[in-house]
């Protein structure tokens, strides 16, 4: 590739892209299949239908990831963004399931919310002027803080696990984290780029003799199973369900905008309002595709932002390979079962490093904010405090009306809304061009300067 090629657009040797692409899949896999499992439990679906929902989920995640990374017409932010089923609408969808709406009604509401998201995306793209460094840094720091409990629960053995905190769990998670750190300190080039994959491999090998690896279901799973639209019947369209998921779609897009800004910072390609519009429009398209292919609303996965910082690999084509892998896993249930056999304790060690990278990026951005007056300090302080509420006290908002759940369930959303409103109150509204210049000039572009400053490795 020529020297003028931006690392985001660089096509690396296939072996390198495959290895780093596998890392992205492993990082997001547990989150990707969680929502279908939750909704299946609420609907009390038989095992074969649960398996099909998971396959549909993976297939759609892969398709939408490809659109987001490669770009088609006005869709796709063309950054290394991996897409997955969002956790934001879980509450409303479980309520739909409990009310007897069924999967056709949920999928119909999902499709309608996707169309709604496509329509409003350009408006959200114009909100860039409300995201100066004090707001962006606060949101990104909150994203990292919100992800920490996920990694810690994984490292302990998984939420509600009977052997949570077992010393063997802690040992495996610690070894994974140490391997990642040692590789990043002592190795360079390609091996440093796949430090997370190598750390997880070591953790998997240690987990085997402990009996933590569950291979059940692999032998019975088919090698190939097609995913086809409307497998559970033609969708139905319930006005209340549609309104609920459209409200959630607004929340999803607020969170995605913060993630795009974080990823643009790490990838050294600041996100413009046009970029943001294309990315958010793809959130809507992905949700529409999800409803058609028997799955749920999609959004950008924040788990993978930290992986870009850890590896220093910014190529969107690497994540496009991840999209191909995800769709393949959706069509190849046996391979999907093999990936699912990786213990969560292995993911925990890697998650602490990657999610910490997200939080640290927010701190670095906030270090560039001017604190001569106490206004910016108040914005950061109050926004972080509000963002921690769902983590510190999950039942804090339970006495409020049910419709507020779409806004109050997520610390990221609460922090983002609070930071935006406080910034508008304390500081003058900056133009889009001023914010873009700030992103380009003032925000540190990576926490891995020793990797990011060197050219992408070649075979």
Order of alpha helices (4+ residues) and beta strands (2+ residues): alpha-alpha-beta-alpha-alpha-alpha-alpha-alpha-alpha-alpha-alpha-beta-alpha-alpha-alpha-alpha-alpha-alpha-alpha-alpha-alpha
